[in-house]
Amino acid sequence: MHRKLLAVAVLFAAAAVAAAQSKPRARDLGVPFDGTPGPLNAITDVAGVEVGHTTLIRGEGKLQVGAGPVRTGVTAILPRGHASSDPVFAAWFSLNGNGEMTGTTWVEESGFLEGPVMITNTHSVGVVRDAVVAWRVKQGQPADSEYWWSLPVVAETWDGYLNDINGFHVKPEHVFQALESARPGTVTEGNVGGGTGMVCHEFKGGIGTASRRLDAKAGGYTVGVLVQCNYGLRDQLRIAGVPVGREIRDHMVYTEETGSIIVVVATDAPLLPHQLKRLTRRASLGLARNGAISGNGSGDIFLAFSTANPGAARSTGLPSLSMVPNDQMGPLFAATVEATEEAVVNALVAAETMTGAGGHTVIALPHDRLRQALKKYNRLGK
């Protein structure tokens, strides 16, 4: 990566983390959630996981294809961070398939995720995929067969209401920046990365994250979730069981359901691919808690991976594997449901009002009115 671009990426990442630390999250506003979060309440509570964003915001006014306004970006999730290229056991699930997640055919066939998970806008999947191949070729070494190849996992949601999506503003250097800036620790939420131009329940959406830590009796494992949320109608929105969307009905955006959501689940529990498939399905229940119905036009696609069992993908010998018994997976299911639910609300709370292409404006979820609604239904935590 060019040194100047890397320096810019590092400075942006530091500024983003500082901004993230100053923003309230859903729990800070008194939204009650079940379960015990990890220290960061983020996907990075799973040791080794790193997250990076590239955020592209420029221009305003009338949409001019190719010129903007631009409200988009890229998000990168590295399962074992920069320090390791060791594949992880993984699985994926489509609740509704009006969307895209590349590389999943091989995930399904092999049971492994070999590289990062990338999230962007619908029309930038191709350039992001190709850039990840280039990045991995540069980072990695040829395989023993002298044939090195990659089938990257790249997912998308549509940001064309606020972004000049047909202008193809995501470039390879933006992908490299997201990958190189990926770090453990606090994850910036809201109008960042792939979530920059997204809309959720007709409020400003974007990136959100949360985690759950199981107690010692259940294994002490951690489950972390990151979402890029861009789905749902206002009337459908429930937060902590409260019909918040029906309480806040101004500045509506759509007349029919549109959009999508990508959910990435990470865990340090030793799960095999068929068990991770079961975990991905539970993300659906977390979305349902917030009122999602997974409409016809929605691409609701989920992926889960486990950082346990290092070395499982080696090409020789017999790797020794461990797994959680199926009868003990209940707490992991609950953790996935709870973390998915909270990640979406964290995205809504972190997002800020945005005006984009054609002067379209999507308001942020008003924090004061959220608290009023929770109080009205006796659900305000503090």
TIFILUM-733706 format. One record per residue (C-alpha): x, y negated, z negated; residue in three letters. Coordinates in Angstrom, 1 decimal, m for minus. Example, Ala and Ser with C-alpha at 12.3 -4.5 7.8 and 13.67 -1.06 7.14 Angstrom:
BEGIN
{u = 12.3, v = 4.5, w = m7.8, resn = ala}
{u = 13.7, v = 1.1, w = m7.1, resn = ser}
//
This chain:
BEGIN
{u = 0.0, v = 0.0, w = 0.0, resn = met}
{u = 1.3, v = m3.5, w = 0.8, resn = his}
{u = 2.7, v = m5.1, w = m2.4, resn = arg}
{u = 0.7, v = m8.3, w = m2.0, resn = lys}
{u = m2.6, v = m6.4, w = m1.7, resn = leu}
{u = m1.7, v = m4.2, w = m4.6, resn = leu}
{u = m1.0, v = m7.2, w = m6.7, resn = ala}
{u = m4.4, v = m8.7, w = m5.8, resn = val}
{u = m6.1, v = m5.4, w = m6.7, resn = ala}
{u = m4.4, v = m5.3, w = m10.1, resn = val}
{u = m5.3, v = m8.9, w = m10.8, resn = leu}
{u = m8.9, v = m8.3, w = m9.7, resn = phe}
{u = m9.1, v = m5.2, w = m11.9, resn = ala}
{u = m7.9, v = m7.0, w = m14.9, resn = ala}
{u = m10.4, v = m9.9, w = m14.4, resn = ala}
{u = m13.2, v = m7.4, w = m13.8, resn = ala}
{u = m12.4, v = m5.5, w = m17.1, resn = val}
{u = m12.3, v = m8.8, w = m19.0, resn = ala}
{u = m15.7, v = m9.8, w = m17.6, resn = ala}
{u = m17.1, v = m6.4, w = m18.3, resn = ala}
{u = m16.1, v = m6.6, w = m21.9, resn = gln}
{u = m17.9, v = m9.9, w = m22.4, resn = ser}
{u = m21.2, v = m8.7, w = m20.9, resn = lys}
{u = m23.9, v = m7.2, w = m23.1, resn = pro}
{u = m25.0, v = m3.7, w = m22.3, resn = arg}
{u = m28.4, v = m2.1, w = m22.8, resn = ala}
{u = m27.7, v = m1.0, w = m26.4, resn = arg}
{u = m26.5, v = m4.5, w = m27.3, resn = asp}
{u = m30.0, v = m5.7, w = m26.3, resn = leu}
{u = m31.7, v = m3.2, w = m28.6, resn = gly}
{u = m32.7, v = m0.6, w = m26.0, resn = val}
{u = m33.0, v = 2.7, w = m28.0, resn = pro}
{u = m31.4, v = 5.8, w = m26.4, resn = phe}
{u = m31.1, v = 9.4, w = m27.6, resn = asp}
{u = m27.8, v = 11.1, w = m28.2, resn = gly}
{u = m24.3, v = 10.0, w = m29.2, resn = thr}
{u = m22.2, v = 8.1, w = m26.7, resn = pro}
{u = m18.4, v = 8.4, w = m26.4, resn = gly}
{u = m16.1, v = 5.5, w = m27.4, resn = pro}
{u = m16.5, v = 3.6, w = m24.1, resn = leu}
{u = m20.0, v = 4.9, w = m23.3, resn = asn}
{u = m18.7, v = 5.5, w = m19.8, resn = ala}
{u = m17.7, v = 8.2, w = m17.4, resn = ile}
{u = m14.1, v = 7.5, w = m18.3, resn = thr}
{u = m14.7, v = 9.0, w = m21.8, resn = asp}
{u = m14.0, v = 12.2, w = m20.0, resn = val}
{u = m10.2, v = 12.4, w = m20.3, resn = ala}
{u = m8.4, v = 11.9, w = m17.0, resn = gly}
{u = m11.2, v = 10.2, w = m15.1, resn = val}
{u = m10.4, v = 6.9, w = m13.5, resn = glu}
{u = m12.6, v = 4.4, w = m11.7, resn = val}
{u = m11.8, v = 1.5, w = m9.3, resn = gly}
{u = m13.8, v = m1.0, w = m7.4, resn = his}
{u = m13.4, v = m3.3, w = m4.4, resn = thr}
{u = m16.0, v = m6.1, w = m4.4, resn = thr}
{u = m16.7, v = m8.1, w = m1.2, resn = leu}
{u = m18.7, v = m11.3, w = m1.7, resn = ile}
{u = m18.5, v = m14.2, w = 0.8, resn = arg}
{u = m20.7, v = m16.4, w = 2.9, resn = gly}
{u = m24.3, v = m17.6, w = 2.4, resn = glu}
{u = m27.3, v = m18.6, w = 4.4, resn = gly}
{u = m28.7, v = m17.1, w = 7.7, resn = lys}
{u = m27.7, v = m13.6, w = 8.6, resn = leu}
{u = m25.2, v = m13.5, w = 11.5, resn = gln}
{u = m24.2, v = m10.0, w = 12.2, resn = val}
{u = m20.4, v = m9.7, w = 11.9, resn = gly}
{u = m20.1, v = m13.0, w = 10.1, resn = ala}
{u = m22.1, v = m12.4, w = 6.9, resn = gly}
{u = m23.2, v = m13.1, w = 4.3, resn = pro}
{u = m21.2, v = m10.2, w = 2.8, resn = val}
{u = m22.4, v = m8.5, w = m0.4, resn = arg}
{u = m20.8, v = m5.0, w = m0.4, resn = thr}
{u = m17.8, v = m3.0, w = m1.5, resn = gly}
{u = m16.4, v = 0.4, w = m2.4, resn = val}
{u = m16.2, v = 2.4, w = m5.7, resn = thr}
{u = m13.6, v = 5.2, w = m6.3, resn = ala}
{u = m13.8, v = 7.9, w = m8.9, resn = ile}
{u = m10.7, v = 10.0, w = m9.4, resn = leu}
{u = m11.5, v = 13.2, w = m11.4, resn = pro}
{u = m7.9, v = 13.7, w = m12.8, resn = arg}
{u = m6.6, v = 10.2, w = m12.1, resn = gly}
{u = m3.6, v = 9.3, w = m10.1, resn = his}
{u = m1.4, v = 11.7, w = m12.0, resn = ala}
{u = m2.8, v = 14.9, w = m10.5, resn = ser}
{u = m4.1, v = 16.2, w = m7.1, resn = ser}
{u = m5.3, v = 19.4, w = m8.7, resn = asp}
{u = m8.9, v = 20.1, w = m7.5, resn = pro}
{u = m11.7, v = 20.4, w = m10.0, resn = val}
{u = m14.7, v = 22.8, w = m10.0, resn = phe}
{u = m17.7, v = 20.9, w = m8.6, resn = ala}
{u = m21.3, v = 21.2, w = m7.3, resn = ala}
{u = m23.8, v = 18.9, w = m5.6, resn = trp}
{u = m27.6, v = 18.6, w = m5.4, resn = phe}
{u = m30.0, v = 16.6, w = m3.2, resn = ser}
{u = m33.2, v = 15.6, w = m4.9, resn = leu}
{u = m34.3, v = 13.8, w = m1.7, resn = asn}
{u = m32.1, v = 13.9, w = 1.3, resn = gly}
{u = m32.6, v = 10.5, w = 3.0, resn = asn}
{u = m29.0, v = 9.7, w = 2.4, resn = gly}
{u = m25.5, v = 10.9, w = 2.9, resn = glu}
{u = m22.7, v = 12.5, w = 0.9, resn = met}
{u = m19.9, v = 13.8, w = 3.1, resn = thr}
{u = m17.7, v = 16.8, w = 2.2, resn = gly}
{u = m20.5, v = 18.6, w = 0.4, resn = thr}
{u = m20.5, v = 21.6, w = 2.7, resn = thr}
{u = m17.0, v = 22.5, w = 1.5, resn = trp}
{u = m17.9, v = 21.7, w = m2.1, resn = val}
{u = m20.8, v = 24.1, w = m1.8, resn = glu}
{u = m18.7, v = 26.8, w = m0.1, resn = glu}
{u = m15.5, v = 26.6, w = m2.1, resn = ser}
{u = m16.8, v = 25.4, w = m5.5, resn = gly}
{u = m14.1, v = 22.7, w = m5.6, resn = phe}
{u = m13.8, v = 19.0, w = m5.2, resn = leu}
{u = m10.5, v = 18.2, w = m3.6, resn = glu}
{u = m9.8, v = 14.5, w = m4.1, resn = gly}
{u = m11.8, v = 11.4, w = m5.1, resn = pro}
{u = m15.5, v = 10.6, w = m5.0, resn = val}
{u = m16.1, v = 7.4, w = m3.1, resn = met}
{u = m19.4, v = 5.3, w = m3.0, resn = ile}
{u = m20.1, v = 2.5, w = m0.5, resn = thr}
{u = m22.9, v = 1.2, w = 1.7, resn = asn}
{u = m24.7, v = 3.4, w = 4.3, resn = thr}
{u = m22.9, v = 2.1, w = 7.4, resn = his}
{u = m19.4, v = 2.2, w = 5.9, resn = ser}
{u = m19.3, v = 5.9, w = 5.1, resn = val}
{u = m17.2, v = 6.6, w = 8.2, resn = gly}
{u = m14.5, v = 4.1, w = 7.6, resn = val}
{u = m14.3, v = 5.0, w = 3.9, resn = val}
{u = m14.0, v = 8.7, w = 4.8, resn = arg}
{u = m11.2, v = 8.1, w = 7.3, resn = asp}
{u = m9.3, v = 5.8, w = 5.0, resn = ala}
{u = m9.4, v = 8.4, w = 2.2, resn = val}
{u = m7.9, v = 11.0, w = 4.6, resn = val}
{u = m5.1, v = 8.5, w = 5.4, resn = ala}
{u = m4.6, v = 7.8, w = 1.7, resn = trp}
{u = m4.4, v = 11.4, w = 0.8, resn = arg}
{u = m2.0, v = 12.2, w = 3.6, resn = val}
{u = 0.3, v = 9.5, w = 2.3, resn = lys}
{u = m0.1, v = 10.5, w = m1.3, resn = gln}
{u = 0.1, v = 14.3, w = m0.9, resn = gly}
{u = 2.4, v = 16.9, w = 0.3, resn = gln}
{u = 1.7, v = 19.4, w = 3.1, resn = pro}
{u = 0.3, v = 22.7, w = 2.1, resn = ala}
{u = 2.3, v = 25.9, w = 2.1, resn = asp}
{u = 0.9, v = 26.6, w = 5.6, resn = ser}
{u = 2.2, v = 23.3, w = 6.8, resn = glu}
{u = m1.4, v = 22.3, w = 7.7, resn = tyr}
{u = m2.7, v = 19.6, w = 5.4, resn = trp}
{u = m6.3, v = 18.6, w = 5.7, resn = trp}
{u = m9.0, v = 16.8, w = 3.8, resn = ser}
{u = m12.8, v = 16.7, w = 3.7, resn = leu}
{u = m13.5, v = 13.6, w = 1.5, resn = pro}
{u = m16.6, v = 13.2, w = m0.5, resn = val}
{u = m18.1, v = 9.8, w = 0.4, resn = val}
{u = m21.6, v = 8.8, w = m0.7, resn = ala}
{u = m23.8, v = 5.8, w = 0.1, resn = glu}
{u = m26.8, v = 3.7, w = m0.6, resn = thr}
{u = m28.3, v = 0.9, w = 1.7, resn = trp}
{u = m27.5, v = m2.7, w = 0.9, resn = asp}
{u = m29.0, v = m4.3, w = 4.0, resn = gly}
{u = m31.4, v = m6.5, w = 2.2, resn = tyr}
{u = m28.6, v = m8.6, w = 0.7, resn = leu}
{u = m25.6, v = m7.6, w = 2.9, resn = asn}
{u = m24.7, v = m7.9, w = 6.6, resn = asp}
{u = m24.6, v = m4.1, w = 6.7, resn = ile}
{u = m24.2, v = m4.0, w = 10.5, resn = asn}
{u = m21.1, v = m6.3, w = 10.3, resn = gly}
{u = m18.9, v = m3.4, w = 9.1, resn = phe}
{u = m17.1, v = m5.5, w = 6.6, resn = his}
{u = m15.6, v = m2.7, w = 4.6, resn = val}
{u = m12.1, v = m2.0, w = 6.0, resn = lys}
{u = m9.4, v = 0.6, w = 5.2, resn = pro}
{u = m7.5, v = m1.8, w = 3.0, resn = glu}
{u = m10.5, v = m2.2, w = 0.8, resn = his}
{u = m10.7, v = 1.6, w = 0.3, resn = val}
{u = m7.0, v = 1.7, w = m0.5, resn = phe}
{u = m7.5, v = m1.2, w = m3.0, resn = gln}
{u = m10.3, v = 0.7, w = m4.8, resn = ala}
{u = m8.2, v = 3.8, w = m5.0, resn = leu}
{u = m5.1, v = 2.1, w = m6.2, resn = glu}
{u = m6.9, v = 0.0, w = m8.8, resn = ser}
{u = m8.7, v = 3.0, w = m10.3, resn = ala}
{u = m7.9, v = 3.1, w = m14.1, resn = arg}
{u = m9.2, v = 4.8, w = m17.2, resn = pro}
{u = m10.9, v = 2.7, w = m19.8, resn = gly}
{u = m13.7, v = 0.2, w = m19.5, resn = thr}
{u = m15.8, v = 0.5, w = m16.3, resn = val}
{u = m17.1, v = m2.7, w = m14.8, resn = thr}
{u = m20.8, v = m2.5, w = m14.1, resn = glu}
{u = m23.5, v = m4.4, w = m12.1, resn = gly}
{u = m22.6, v = m6.3, w = m8.9, resn = asn}
{u = m19.3, v = m4.6, w = m8.3, resn = val}
{u = m17.8, v = m2.1, w = m5.8, resn = gly}
{u = m20.2, v = m0.1, w = m3.8, resn = gly}
{u = m23.1, v = m1.4, w = m5.9, resn = gly}
{u = m22.4, v = m5.1, w = m5.1, resn = thr}
{u = m25.5, v = m5.6, w = m2.9, resn = gly}
{u = m27.9, v = m3.0, w = m4.3, resn = met}
{u = m31.4, v = m3.4, w = m5.6, resn = val}
{u = m33.0, v = m1.2, w = m8.3, resn = cys}
{u = m36.7, v = m1.3, w = m9.1, resn = his}
{u = m36.8, v = m4.7, w = m7.3, resn = glu}
{u = m34.3, v = m6.1, w = m9.8, resn = phe}
{u = m30.6, v = m6.5, w = m9.0, resn = lys}
{u = m29.0, v = m3.1, w = m9.2, resn = gly}
{u = m25.6, v = m1.7, w = m8.7, resn = gly}
{u = m23.0, v = 0.3, w = m10.7, resn = ile}
{u = m23.8, v = 1.6, w = m14.2, resn = gly}
{u = m22.2, v = 4.2, w = m16.5, resn = thr}
{u = m22.8, v = 6.0, w = m19.8, resn = ala}
{u = m21.6, v = 9.1, w = m21.7, resn = ser}
{u = m22.6, v = 11.5, w = m24.4, resn = arg}
{u = m20.4, v = 13.4, w = m26.8, resn = arg}
{u = m21.6, v = 16.7, w = m28.1, resn = leu}
{u = m21.2, v = 17.6, w = m31.8, resn = asp}
{u = m18.6, v = 20.2, w = m32.9, resn = ala}
{u = m21.3, v = 22.9, w = m33.2, resn = lys}
{u = m22.1, v = 22.4, w = m29.5, resn = ala}
{u = m18.4, v = 22.4, w = m28.5, resn = gly}
{u = m17.5, v = 18.7, w = m28.9, resn = gly}
{u = m17.6, v = 18.3, w = m25.1, resn = tyr}
{u = m18.1, v = 15.0, w = m23.3, resn = thr}
{u = m20.4, v = 14.3, w = m20.4, resn = val}
{u = m20.0, v = 11.0, w = m18.5, resn = gly}
{u = m22.2, v = 9.6, w = m15.7, resn = val}
{u = m21.7, v = 6.9, w = m13.1, resn = leu}
{u = m24.6, v = 5.7, w = m10.9, resn = val}
{u = m24.9, v = 3.5, w = m7.9, resn = gln}
{u = m28.6, v = 2.6, w = m8.2, resn = cys}
{u = m30.6, v = 1.2, w = m5.3, resn = asn}
{u = m34.1, v = 2.7, w = m5.6, resn = tyr}
{u = m37.6, v = 2.3, w = m6.9, resn = gly}
{u = m40.5, v = m0.2, w = m7.1, resn = leu}
{u = m41.0, v = m2.6, w = m9.9, resn = arg}
{u = m44.2, v = m1.0, w = m11.2, resn = asp}
{u = m42.4, v = 2.3, w = m11.7, resn = gln}
{u = m39.7, v = 1.0, w = m14.0, resn = leu}
{u = m39.8, v = 2.4, w = m17.5, resn = arg}
{u = m37.1, v = 1.6, w = m20.1, resn = ile}
{u = m37.3, v = 3.6, w = m23.4, resn = ala}
{u = m40.8, v = 4.6, w = m22.4, resn = gly}
{u = m42.0, v = 1.0, w = m22.0, resn = val}
{u = m43.5, v = 0.0, w = m18.7, resn = pro}
{u = m41.1, v = m2.9, w = m18.3, resn = val}
{u = m41.7, v = m3.3, w = m14.6, resn = gly}
{u = m45.4, v = m4.0, w = m15.2, resn = arg}
{u = m44.5, v = m6.6, w = m17.8, resn = glu}
{u = m42.2, v = m8.5, w = m15.5, resn = ile}
{u = m44.0, v = m9.0, w = m12.1, resn = arg}
{u = m42.5, v = m12.1, w = m10.6, resn = asp}
{u = m39.9, v = m12.2, w = m7.8, resn = his}
{u = m41.0, v = m8.9, w = m6.3, resn = met}
{u = m39.0, v = m7.7, w = m3.3, resn = val}
{u = m40.6, v = m4.7, w = m1.6, resn = tyr}
{u = m44.1, v = m3.5, w = m0.6, resn = thr}
{u = m43.2, v = 0.1, w = m0.4, resn = glu}
{u = m40.5, v = 2.3, w = m2.1, resn = glu}
{u = m37.1, v = 2.2, w = m0.4, resn = thr}
{u = m33.5, v = 2.8, w = m1.4, resn = gly}
{u = m31.4, v = 5.5, w = m2.9, resn = ser}
{u = m29.3, v = 6.5, w = m5.9, resn = ile}
{u = m26.0, v = 8.3, w = m6.2, resn = ile}
{u = m25.2, v = 10.0, w = m9.5, resn = val}
{u = m21.8, v = 11.4, w = m10.4, resn = val}
{u = m21.5, v = 13.6, w = m13.5, resn = val}
{u = m18.2, v = 14.4, w = m15.1, resn = ala}
{u = m17.5, v = 16.7, w = m18.0, resn = thr}
{u = m14.6, v = 18.3, w = m19.8, resn = asp}
{u = m16.7, v = 21.4, w = m20.6, resn = ala}
{u = m15.4, v = 24.5, w = m18.9, resn = pro}
{u = m18.2, v = 25.0, w = m16.4, resn = leu}
{u = m18.1, v = 27.1, w = m13.2, resn = leu}
{u = m19.6, v = 25.7, w = m9.9, resn = pro}
{u = m23.0, v = 27.5, w = m10.4, resn = his}
{u = m23.2, v = 25.9, w = m13.9, resn = gln}
{u = m22.3, v = 22.5, w = m12.5, resn = leu}
{u = m25.1, v = 22.9, w = m10.0, resn = lys}
{u = m27.5, v = 23.3, w = m12.9, resn = arg}
{u = m26.0, v = 20.1, w = m14.4, resn = leu}
{u = m26.6, v = 18.1, w = m11.3, resn = thr}
{u = m30.3, v = 19.0, w = m11.3, resn = arg}
{u = m30.7, v = 17.6, w = m14.8, resn = arg}
{u = m29.8, v = 14.1, w = m13.5, resn = ala}
{u = m33.2, v = 14.2, w = m11.9, resn = ser}
{u = m34.8, v = 14.2, w = m15.4, resn = leu}
{u = m32.8, v = 11.2, w = m16.5, resn = gly}
{u = m34.1, v = 9.2, w = m13.5, resn = leu}
{u = m37.6, v = 10.4, w = m14.2, resn = ala}
{u = m37.4, v = 8.9, w = m17.7, resn = arg}
{u = m36.9, v = 5.5, w = m16.0, resn = asn}
{u = m39.8, v = 6.0, w = m13.7, resn = gly}
{u = m38.2, v = 7.3, w = m10.5, resn = ala}
{u = m40.3, v = 9.4, w = m8.2, resn = ile}
{u = m37.7, v = 10.1, w = m5.5, resn = ser}
{u = m39.8, v = 8.8, w = m2.6, resn = gly}
{u = m39.6, v = 9.8, w = 1.0, resn = asn}
{u = m37.2, v = 7.1, w = 2.0, resn = gly}
{u = m34.8, v = 7.6, w = m0.9, resn = ser}
{u = m31.5, v = 9.4, w = m0.8, resn = gly}
{u = m31.1, v = 10.8, w = m4.3, resn = asp}
{u = m27.9, v = 12.8, w = m4.2, resn = ile}
{u = m25.9, v = 14.0, w = m7.2, resn = phe}
{u = m22.4, v = 15.5, w = m7.8, resn = leu}
{u = m20.9, v = 17.1, w = m10.9, resn = ala}
{u = m17.4, v = 18.1, w = m11.7, resn = phe}
{u = m15.5, v = 19.6, w = m14.6, resn = ser}
{u = m11.9, v = 18.7, w = m15.5, resn = thr}
{u = m11.4, v = 21.9, w = m17.4, resn = ala}
{u = m9.7, v = 25.0, w = m15.9, resn = asn}
{u = m6.6, v = 23.2, w = m14.4, resn = pro}
{u = m4.9, v = 25.2, w = m11.8, resn = gly}
{u = m8.0, v = 27.2, w = m10.9, resn = ala}
{u = m7.5, v = 26.3, w = m7.2, resn = ala}
{u = m4.0, v = 27.7, w = m6.8, resn = arg}
{u = m3.6, v = 29.8, w = m3.7, resn = ser}
{u = m1.8, v = 32.8, w = m5.3, resn = thr}
{u = m2.1, v = 35.0, w = m8.4, resn = gly}
{u = m5.2, v = 35.4, w = m10.6, resn = leu}
{u = m6.0, v = 32.2, w = m12.5, resn = pro}
{u = m7.4, v = 32.6, w = m16.0, resn = ser}
{u = m10.7, v = 30.8, w = m16.3, resn = leu}
{u = m13.0, v = 29.9, w = m19.2, resn = ser}
{u = m16.7, v = 29.0, w = m19.2, resn = met}
{u = m19.4, v = 27.9, w = m21.5, resn = val}
{u = m22.0, v = 30.7, w = m21.9, resn = pro}
{u = m25.2, v = 29.9, w = m20.1, resn = asn}
{u = m27.1, v = 30.3, w = m23.3, resn = asp}
{u = m25.0, v = 27.4, w = m24.8, resn = gln}
{u = m25.6, v = 24.9, w = m22.0, resn = met}
{u = m28.7, v = 23.3, w = m23.5, resn = gly}
{u = m26.8, v = 20.4, w = m25.1, resn = pro}
{u = m24.9, v = 19.7, w = m21.9, resn = leu}
{u = m28.2, v = 19.5, w = m20.0, resn = phe}
{u = m29.5, v = 17.1, w = m22.6, resn = ala}
{u = m26.4, v = 15.0, w = m22.4, resn = ala}
{u = m26.7, v = 14.7, w = m18.7, resn = thr}
{u = m30.3, v = 13.6, w = m18.9, resn = val}
{u = m29.6, v = 11.0, w = m21.6, resn = glu}
{u = m26.4, v = 9.6, w = m19.9, resn = ala}
{u = m28.1, v = 9.3, w = m16.5, resn = thr}
{u = m31.0, v = 7.4, w = m18.1, resn = glu}
{u = m28.7, v = 5.0, w = m19.9, resn = glu}
{u = m26.4, v = 4.5, w = m16.9, resn = ala}
{u = m29.2, v = 3.2, w = m14.8, resn = val}
{u = m30.4, v = 0.8, w = m17.5, resn = val}
{u = m26.8, v = m0.4, w = m18.0, resn = asn}
{u = m26.6, v = m1.2, w = m14.3, resn = ala}
{u = m29.8, v = m3.2, w = m14.5, resn = leu}
{u = m28.6, v = m5.1, w = m17.6, resn = val}
{u = m25.1, v = m5.8, w = m16.2, resn = ala}
{u = m26.3, v = m7.0, w = m12.7, resn = ala}
{u = m26.7, v = m10.7, w = m12.0, resn = glu}
{u = m29.1, v = m12.5, w = m9.8, resn = thr}
{u = m27.8, v = m12.5, w = m6.2, resn = met}
{u = m28.7, v = m14.4, w = m3.0, resn = thr}
{u = m27.5, v = m12.8, w = 0.1, resn = gly}
{u = m28.3, v = m12.3, w = 3.8, resn = ala}
{u = m31.0, v = m14.5, w = 5.2, resn = gly}
{u = m31.4, v = m16.3, w = 1.9, resn = gly}
{u = m32.9, v = m13.2, w = 0.2, resn = his}
{u = m32.7, v = m13.4, w = m3.5, resn = thr}
{u = m33.0, v = m10.6, w = m6.0, resn = val}
{u = m33.3, v = m11.5, w = m9.7, resn = ile}
{u = m31.5, v = m9.8, w = m12.5, resn = ala}
{u = m33.5, v = m8.0, w = m15.1, resn = leu}
{u = m34.2, v = m10.9, w = m17.7, resn = pro}
{u = m32.6, v = m9.8, w = m21.0, resn = his}
{u = m35.0, v = m11.9, w = m23.1, resn = asp}
{u = m38.1, v = m10.5, w = m21.3, resn = arg}
{u = m36.8, v = m7.0, w = m21.6, resn = leu}
{u = m36.5, v = m7.5, w = m25.4, resn = arg}
{u = m40.0, v = m9.0, w = m25.5, resn = gln}
{u = m41.4, v = m6.0, w = m23.7, resn = ala}
{u = m39.7, v = m3.5, w = m26.0, resn = leu}
{u = m40.9, v = m5.5, w = m29.0, resn = lys}
{u = m44.5, v = m5.5, w = m27.7, resn = lys}
{u = m44.4, v = m1.7, w = m27.6, resn = tyr}
{u = m42.5, v = m1.3, w = m30.9, resn = asn}
{u = m39.4, v = 0.1, w = m29.1, resn = arg}
{u = m36.9, v = m2.7, w = m29.8, resn = leu}
{u = m34.0, v = m1.2, w = m31.6, resn = gly}
{u = m32.6, v = m4.3, w = m33.2, resn = lys}
//
